[in-house]
Amino acid sequence: MNPTSATASAAASTGPAIATTNATTPTTTSKVPPSLLDHLTTSLLSSSFPGAHSYTIHVVRSQPRRSHALFPWASNVHSCKVFQQELLIVLSEKRGVEVGDQGEKDFLPVMGLEAFIYTIPSTSTLLVYISKIDTSGLAPTGYTPMKIIVSSFVEYVLKFPFQAMRRCRVFTFAKSHGQYLFPGSKENEKKKVLDDKGLVRWWKATLGKAVKEVGKTEQGTKRGKVGMWYLVPGMSRLESLPYVPDPADAEGGSNWIYGHPYRTLSSPLHPLSRSTTQVTDAGEMAFWDHIPCFPDDPKARFFHSLTSSTIAPSGNENDYDDVMNSLGSATFASVALAKSQAEGIERERERERARLREGVMGGMEEWWERMGWRQECCSGVLTGFFCLANGEDGPEVETESETESEGDQAPQEEVETEEVDGKIDGKDLTATTTASALNPTASTTMTLSTTRRLKKEDMTLPHVTFIKLWSQFHNVDYAEEIGLAPETGKMVASVRKWEEDVERLVGATVAGGAVSKGEDAEDEDSAQRERERTQKKYEKYVKRVVEVKNPEMAVGQKRALEEQAQAPAVINMLAPRKKKKVVVGNPTAPTTVE
């Protein structure tokens, strides 16, 4: 299908919008990468997604903050600093009918993507974990461009890593569930939930599509070949093929490697020149320096089980992030008390490392083999681990040299913390108290020769503000019969309020504080220019209205999809094979086999 040209009109009731067309977007020769919102818009407009649709895309990101829970037992946990961001992409579509008693054709969310972004400046490494994707079942036609948005996001990360990091890795864990981001949406008739086998296949095809698009561009090829790994825990490759085929002519095709990626990938906590990229003896690997513990991740829960830690797994209340951040807060009455608490944490951390060494004698390979026997991976439902990586063999990235003396390191810490968190973390006891005495393994790898400062990013929110918006978005009943009922429906009002709060809190309006600082702020003209600049940034990075006009879906294709959607979801339960019993009676009698 050839896309036809269409022009969007800015809707007055939907806040800022950008008129877009479905014509081919001209390529740019600028070295400045496009924004994520620009890239998603271009992918949506250049696609052949059938029908006429009016979409709104929101990209909401938090500001970087220090993370302690990603690699809590790392050998250089005190010297290698990790920064975490949260990201939420929401695609809304304008309904073709009046919504509730509002008498208007409102935009309602039809799909969402949640991801965690981890930046390690000292090793120039970016880790992106796609934790959740979901549809709401509120699309007028019942179909959403989910595959287009997800593959476009992955393509963008691989081509233009955040903070211009050298190494980039994308992770996800596929597990079928009725709803993730939209509470109550599983009750909607138009929502199509893939079964376990279908979801693993979908992820493999979607990631393969993204890698294929990366290879078509000059920017993508400059970053080197993309490594592709997938693993269905508890199964060998041959056992997984009936459920997740791997034809050579598929997207990504023969480039996929079955198994975990850490036989090849270096540790993200160490510079590439110092990391071992080819491992000969998995038993000697410090696998806790390689395997990240993402929020709500089965790997993090397995680590927690192995260490018997009193600190919660990553993403839960009272995890390592909460515990370590509390040391520099007003929770403790004195610095001495906080220091004593930090020393206790370090002693417990070393005991947990010892449990990992003694409990997994076989190292990396044994850890992954036992991972396949975890309840959430072997309960009869197919799951899948996926990893993409590039930049391992790319050109060297320029870094800012840093002297390794303690006197020179302190001012650098203040600059980094001030730029990232908006405050000076003067009580970072975790980096100075008992690192050398209580963590002897850190002394061998804690000295880093280079470092990079995180750049300030436009239109990002403090972590607390982002969590507030995320909770506001999540605490809505997206069941169509309830949320859109004239007498009880609150969905439309809640969605409108969320969009208004995003605009206000990001700073696109005067209420959000978009007034210039300094003497010129009193001048109305200067304030107006500042508001216009802020509005342009908001439209570039946060929100955009996109009109898509393509030919409608063919009747036969639509009928086939409707029949597929009406079929009940099938969960493939993997039952163990029954062993044959050989009953031997009279030696002269024939053998009976059951």
C-alpha positions in Angstrom: 0.0 0.0 0.0 1.3 3.4 -0.9 0.8 6.1 1.8 -1.3 9.1 0.7 -0.6 12.6 1.8 -2.6 14.1 4.6 -2.3 17.2 6.7 -3.2 17.4 10.4 -5.0 20.3 11.9 -4.1 21.4 15.4 -7.0 20.5 17.7 -7.6 23.3 20.1 -8.8 21.0 22.9 -5.8 18.8 22.8 -3.1 21.2 23.7 0.0 21.7 21.5 0.1 19.9 18.2 2.3 19.8 15.2 0.8 19.5 11.7 2.3 16.4 10.1 1.9 14.8 6.8 2.1 11.3 5.5 4.5 12.3 2.7 8.1 11.2 2.8 10.0 13.0 5.5 13.1 14.7 4.0 16.4 13.3 5.3 18.7 15.6 7.3 22.4 15.8 7.0 22.8 17.4 10.5 25.0 15.5 13.0 22.5 16.3 15.7 20.3 13.1 16.1 16.5 13.5 16.0 14.5 13.4 19.1 12.8 10.1 20.0 9.5 11.8 19.3 10.7 12.8 15.8 11.8 9.2 15.1 8.5 7.7 16.3 6.6 10.1 14.2 8.6 9.4 11.1 8.2 5.7 11.5 4.5 6.0 12.0 4.0 8.2 9.0 6.2 6.1 6.7 4.4 2.9 7.6 1.6 1.3 5.7 -0.6 0.8 8.7 -4.1 0.6 7.1 -6.8 3.2 7.5 -7.2 6.8 8.6 -6.1 7.6 12.2 -5.5 10.6 14.3 -2.9 9.8 16.9 -1.2 11.7 19.8 2.2 10.5 21.0 3.5 11.3 24.5 7.1 10.7 25.4 7.6 11.3 29.2 11.1 10.8 30.7 12.6 11.3 34.1 15.9 12.9 34.9 18.9 10.6 35.6 19.4 9.6 39.2 22.0 7.4 40.9 21.1 3.7 40.9 22.5 1.1 43.3 20.1 -1.8 42.6 21.2 -2.7 39.0 24.5 -4.4 40.1 24.3 -4.5 43.9 27.1 -7.1 44.3 29.5 -5.8 41.7 33.2 -5.9 42.4 33.6 -2.2 41.7 30.2 -1.2 43.1 31.6 2.0 44.8 33.6 3.4 41.9 31.4 2.5 38.9 28.4 4.8 39.1 25.2 3.9 37.3 22.4 6.4 36.5 18.8 5.4 36.0 15.9 7.0 34.0 12.3 6.0 33.5 10.5 6.4 30.2 6.9 6.1 29.3 5.5 6.3 25.7 1.8 6.6 25.3 0.0 6.4 21.9 -3.6 7.8 22.0 -6.1 7.7 19.2 -9.1 10.0 18.5 -12.3 8.1 18.8 -14.6 8.0 15.8 -17.7 8.2 18.1 -18.7 10.5 20.9 -17.2 9.4 24.2 -19.5 9.1 27.2 -21.5 12.2 28.0 -18.8 14.6 26.9 -20.2 15.0 23.4 -16.7 15.1 21.9 -14.5 12.7 20.0 -11.7 12.5 22.6 -8.2 11.0 22.3 -7.9 7.9 24.5 -4.8 5.8 25.1 -4.5 2.7 22.8 -1.0 1.5 23.7 1.9 2.1 26.0 5.5 1.2 26.5 7.5 1.5 29.7 11.3 1.3 29.8 14.2 1.8 32.2 17.4 3.5 30.9 20.7 2.9 32.6 23.8 4.9 31.8 27.3 4.0 32.9 29.4 7.0 32.0 32.8 5.5 33.1 32.5 2.7 30.6 30.3 4.5 28.1 27.6 1.9 28.3 23.9 2.2 27.9 21.4 -0.5 29.1 17.8 -0.2 28.1 15.2 -2.6 29.7 11.7 -2.7 28.1 9.7 -3.7 31.1 6.1 -3.5 29.8 4.2 -3.0 26.7 0.4 -3.1 26.6 -2.7 -2.2 24.6 -5.9 -0.8 26.1 -8.4 -2.3 23.6 -9.9 1.2 23.1 -8.8 1.7 19.5 -11.9 2.3 17.3 -10.9 -0.3 14.8 -9.4 -2.7 17.4 -5.9 -2.5 15.8 -2.9 -0.5 17.0 0.5 0.1 15.5 2.2 -1.6 18.4 4.8 -3.3 16.3 5.7 -0.1 14.5 6.2 1.9 17.8 8.2 -0.8 19.6 10.5 -1.6 16.7 11.0 2.2 16.1 11.9 2.7 19.7 14.5 -0.1 19.6 15.8 1.1 16.3 16.3 4.6 17.7 18.2 3.3 20.8 20.5 1.2 18.7 21.2 4.1 16.3 21.3 7.0 18.7 22.1 5.8 22.2 21.0 8.1 24.9 23.9 10.4 26.2 25.9 9.2 23.1 27.2 6.1 24.9 29.5 3.8 22.9 28.1 0.4 24.0 24.3 -0.1 23.8 22.3 -3.1 24.9 18.5 -3.6 24.8 16.8 -6.2 27.0 13.3 -7.5 27.5 11.5 -10.5 29.1 8.5 -11.8 27.3 5.7 -13.3 29.4 2.0 -13.2 28.4 -0.4 -11.5 30.7 -3.9 -10.0 30.3 -2.9 -6.5 31.2 0.2 -4.6 32.3 -0.2 -0.8 31.9 -4.0 -0.4 31.5 -5.9 -1.7 34.5 -9.3 -3.3 33.6 -8.4 -3.3 29.9 -8.6 -7.1 29.7 -12.4 -6.8 29.9 -12.4 -4.9 26.6 -13.7 -7.0 23.7 -11.3 -5.3 21.2 -8.2 -6.1 23.1 -6.2 -8.9 21.6 -4.0 -10.7 24.1 -1.4 -13.0 22.5 -0.8 -16.4 24.1 2.6 -17.3 25.5 3.9 -18.8 22.2 2.5 -15.9 20.1 4.1 -13.3 22.4 7.6 -14.8 22.2 7.2 -15.1 18.4 6.0 -11.5 18.3 9.0 -10.2 20.2 11.4 -12.1 18.1 9.9 -10.7 14.9 9.6 -7.1 16.2 13.2 -7.0 17.4 14.4 -8.6 14.2 12.5 -5.9 12.2 14.3 -3.2 14.3 17.7 -4.6 13.6 17.0 -4.9 9.9 16.1 -1.2 9.8 19.2 -0.3 11.7 21.3 -2.0 9.1 19.8 0.1 6.3 21.1 3.4 7.6 24.6 4.8 7.6 24.3 5.8 11.3 23.4 2.2 12.1 26.2 0.6 10.2 28.8 3.0 11.8 28.0 1.4 15.2 28.9 -2.0 14.0 26.9 -5.3 13.7 24.0 -5.8 16.1 24.3 -9.0 18.2 21.0 -10.8 18.7 20.3 -13.4 21.4 17.2 -15.1 22.7 16.5 -17.9 25.1 13.4 -19.8 26.1 14.3 -20.9 29.6 14.2 -24.6 30.3 14.5 -25.6 26.6 17.3 -26.3 24.2 17.2 -24.7 20.8 15.8 -27.8 19.1 13.1 -28.2 21.8 12.0 -24.5 21.3 11.8 -24.6 17.5 8.2 -26.1 17.4 7.0 -23.1 19.5 9.4 -20.4 18.2 10.5 -21.2 14.7 13.7 -19.7 13.3 13.5 -19.7 9.5 16.5 -18.3 7.8 14.4 -15.9 5.7 12.6 -14.3 8.6 13.4 -10.8 9.8 16.7 -11.1 11.7 16.8 -14.6 10.4 20.0 -16.6 10.9 21.6 -13.7 12.9 19.8 -14.8 16.0 21.9 -16.8 18.5 20.1 -19.1 20.9 21.3 -18.7 24.5 22.4 -16.0 26.9 24.6 -13.2 25.6 27.3 -13.2 28.3 29.5 -15.8 26.6 30.4 -12.9 24.2 29.4 -9.6 25.8 31.9 -7.9 28.1 30.9 -6.6 31.5 29.2 -3.2 31.3 30.9 -2.2 34.5 34.4 -2.3 33.1 36.0 -0.5 30.1 35.9 -2.5 26.9 39.7 -2.6 26.7 39.8 -4.3 30.2 36.9 -6.6 29.8 37.2 -10.2 28.6 35.0 -10.5 25.5 35.6 -14.2 24.9 35.2 -16.4 28.0 36.8 -19.8 28.1 35.9 -20.8 31.6 32.4 -19.7 32.8 33.2 -20.9 36.3 35.8 -18.2 36.8 33.4 -15.4 35.7 32.0 -13.0 38.3 28.5 -13.3 36.8 27.1 -10.7 39.2 29.3 -8.2 37.3 27.6 -9.2 34.0 23.9 -9.9 34.7 21.8 -6.8 35.6 19.0 -6.8 38.1 16.2 -4.9 36.4 13.0 -3.9 38.2 10.3 -6.6 38.3 12.7 -8.9 36.6 12.9 -12.7 37.2 16.7 -12.5 37.2 16.7 -10.0 40.1 14.3 -12.3 42.1 16.6 -15.3 41.4 19.6 -13.3 42.7 17.6 -12.3 45.8 16.8 -16.0 46.4 20.5 -17.1 46.1 21.8 -14.4 48.4 19.0 -14.6 51.0 19.3 -10.8 51.2 17.4 -8.8 53.7 17.2 -6.1 51.1 14.3 -6.3 48.6 14.9 -7.2 44.9 15.3 -4.3 42.4 12.1 -2.4 41.8 10.5 -3.3 45.1 10.1 -1.1 48.2 13.3 -1.1 50.3 15.6 -2.3 47.6 19.2 -1.2 47.3 18.2 2.1 45.8 16.0 3.0 48.8 18.4 1.7 51.4 21.5 3.5 50.0 19.7 6.7 49.3 18.4 6.8 52.8 22.0 7.0 54.1 22.3 10.6 52.8 18.8 11.7 53.9 17.5 13.0 57.2 16.5 9.5 58.3 19.5 9.3 60.5 20.1 11.7 63.3 23.8 11.9 62.9 26.5 11.2 60.4 28.0 8.6 62.8 24.8 6.7 62.8 24.6 6.7 59.0 28.2 5.6 58.8 27.5 2.7 61.1 24.5 1.7 59.0 26.7 1.9 55.9 29.3 -0.4 57.4 26.6 -2.9 58.3 25.3 -2.9 54.7 28.8 -3.5 53.4 29.4 -6.5 55.7 26.1 -7.9 54.6 26.9 -7.3 51.0 30.2 -9.2 51.3 28.3 -12.1 52.9 25.9 -12.1 50.0 28.8 -12.2 47.5 30.2 -15.3 49.3 26.8 -17.0 49.1 26.8 -16.4 45.3 30.3 -17.8 45.0 29.5 -20.9 47.1 25.9 -21.4 45.9 26.7 -21.3 42.1 30.0 -23.1 41.8 29.5 -23.6 38.0 29.4 -19.8 37.4 27.5 -18.3 34.6 26.4 -21.5 32.8 25.1 -23.1 36.0 23.2 -19.8 36.9 21.4 -19.8 33.6 20.6 -23.5 33.7 19.1 -23.1 37.2 17.2 -20.0 36.0 15.2 -22.3 33.6 13.9 -24.2 36.7 12.6 -21.1 38.4 8.8 -21.2 38.9 8.1 -18.2 36.7 10.0 -19.8 33.8 8.9 -23.5 34.1 5.3 -23.3 35.2 4.1 -24.6 31.8 3.9 -21.2 30.1 6.5 -20.2 27.5 8.7 -17.2 28.4 11.6 -15.6 26.6 14.7 -13.6 27.3 15.9 -11.2 24.5 19.0 -9.1 24.2 20.4 -6.9 21.4 23.8 -5.2 21.5 26.0 -3.0 19.4 28.9 -0.7 19.7 31.2 -3.5 21.1 33.5 -3.2 18.1 32.8 0.5 17.3 35.2 3.4 17.3 36.6 4.8 20.5 34.5 7.4 22.1 36.2 10.6 23.4 36.0 10.9 27.1 36.9 13.6 29.6 40.1 12.7 31.4 40.0 12.7 35.1 42.8 12.5 37.6 42.5 9.6 40.0 43.5 11.5 43.1 40.8 11.9 45.8 41.2 15.6 45.8 40.4 16.0 42.1 37.5 13.5 42.2 35.4 15.4 44.8 34.7 18.5 42.6 33.8 16.2 39.7 31.3 14.4 41.8 29.6 17.7 42.8 29.4 18.7 39.1 27.9 15.4 38.1 25.4 15.2 40.9 24.4 18.8 40.5 23.8 18.3 36.8 21.9 15.1 37.2 20.0 15.4 40.4 19.8 19.1 40.9 21.4 18.8 44.3 24.8 18.1 45.7 25.0 14.7 47.4 27.5 15.7 50.1 26.7 12.6 52.2 27.6 9.9 49.7 28.9 7.6 52.5 28.6 4.6 50.3 31.6 5.7 48.2 34.0 6.6 51.0 33.3 4.8 54.3 34.5 1.2 54.2 34.8 0.4 50.6 38.4 -0.8 50.7 38.3 -2.5 54.1 35.0 -4.4 53.7 35.1 -5.0 50.0 38.6 -6.2 49.1 37.5 -7.3 45.6 36.7 -3.7 44.7 40.4 -2.7 45.0 41.4 -4.6 41.9 39.0 -2.9 39.5 37.8 0.3 41.1 40.4 2.7 39.5 39.0 4.1 36.3 41.0 6.1 33.8 38.3 8.1 32.2 34.9 9.4 32.9 32.0 11.1 31.1 29.6 13.7 32.4 25.9 13.3 31.7 24.5 16.0 29.5 21.5 18.0 30.6 18.4 16.8 28.7 15.4 19.0 27.7 11.9 18.3 28.9 12.7 15.7 31.5 11.1 15.4 35.0 12.4 14.8 38.5 12.0 11.2 39.5 9.3 12.0 42.1 7.3 14.0 39.5 7.6 11.2 37.0 6.3 8.6 39.5 3.4 10.9 40.3 2.4 11.1 36.6 3.0 7.4 36.1 0.7 6.5 39.1 -1.9 9.0 37.8 -1.9 7.3 34.4 -2.0 3.8 35.9 -4.7 4.4 38.4 -7.5 4.6 35.9 -10.1 1.9 35.1 -9.7 1.4 31.3 -12.5 -1.1 31.1 -14.8 0.4 28.4 -18.1 -0.6 30.0 -17.1 1.1 33.2 -14.7 3.9 32.2 -16.9 5.2 29.4 -20.4 4.7 31.0 -22.4 8.0 31.0 -23.2 7.6 34.7 -20.0 6.3 36.1 -17.4 7.0 33.4 -14.3 8.9 34.6 -11.8 7.7 32.0 -12.1 10.7 29.7 -11.7 13.2 32.5 -8.8 11.3 34.0 -7.0 11.1 30.7 -7.5 14.8 30.0 -6.2 15.6 33.5 -3.1 13.5 32.9 -2.3 15.2 29.7 -2.8 18.6 31.3 -0.5 17.7 34.2 2.1 16.4 31.8 2.1 19.7 30.0 2.1 21.7 33.2 4.8 19.8 35.0 7.1 19.5 32.0 6.9 23.3 31.7 5.2 24.0 28.4 2.8 26.6 29.9 3.2 29.6 32.1 1.7 27.5 35.0 4.6 25.1 34.6 7.1 27.8 35.3 8.1 28.6 31.7 9.3 32.1 32.6 12.9 33.2 31.9 15.2 33.8 34.8 17.0 37.1 35.4 16.2 40.8 34.9 14.5 40.3 31.5 11.9 38.0 33.1 9.9 41.1 34.1 9.6 42.1 30.5 6.5 40.7 28.9 8.1 40.3 25.5 11.0 38.3 27.0 8.6 36.1 28.9 6.5 35.6 25.7 9.6 34.5 23.8 10.6 32.1 26.6 7.1 30.6 26.5 7.4 30.1 22.7 10.8 28.4 23.0 9.4 26.2 25.7 6.4 25.3 23.6 8.6 24.4 20.7 10.7 22.1 22.9 7.5 20.5 24.3 6.3 19.8 20.8 9.8 18.4 19.8 10.3 16.1 22.8 7.1 15.4 24.6 3.8 15.6 22.6 2.7 15.5 19.0 -0.4 15.0 17.0 0.1 12.7 14.0 -2.4 12.2 11.2 -2.1 8.9 9.2 -4.2 8.3 6.1 -3.6 5.0 4.3 -5.9 2.8 2.3 -8.3 0.7 4.3 -7.5 -2.9 5.1 -8.7 -5.4 2.4 -11.9 -7.2 3.2 -10.4 -10.7 3.2 -7.5 -9.6 5.4 -9.8 -7.9 7.9 -12.1 -10.9 8.1 -9.2 -13.2 8.8 -7.9 -11.0 11.5 -11.4 -10.7 13.1 -11.7 -14.5 13.1 -8.3 -14.8 14.7 -9.3 -12.2 17.3 -12.5 -14.0 18.2 -10.7 -17.3 18.8 -10.0 -17.8 22.5 -6.4 -17.4 23.6 -4.6 -20.7 24.0 -1.9 -21.1 26.7 0.5 -23.8 25.7 1.0 -25.9 28.8 4.2 -28.0 28.6 3.5 -31.3 30.2 6.4 -33.7 30.9 6.6 -36.7 28.7 5.4 -40.0 30.2 8.1 -42.6 30.6 7.4 -45.9 29.0 7.1 -48.7 31.6 8.4 -52.1 30.7 6.6 -55.0 32.5 8.6 -58.2 32.5 6.6 -61.3 33.5 7.3 -64.8 32.5 10.6 -64.9 30.7 9.0 -66.9 28.0 6.0 -64.5 27.7 6.2 -61.5 25.4 7.2 -58.2 26.9 4.4 -55.7 27.5 5.1 -52.0 27.0 2.7 -49.3 28.3 
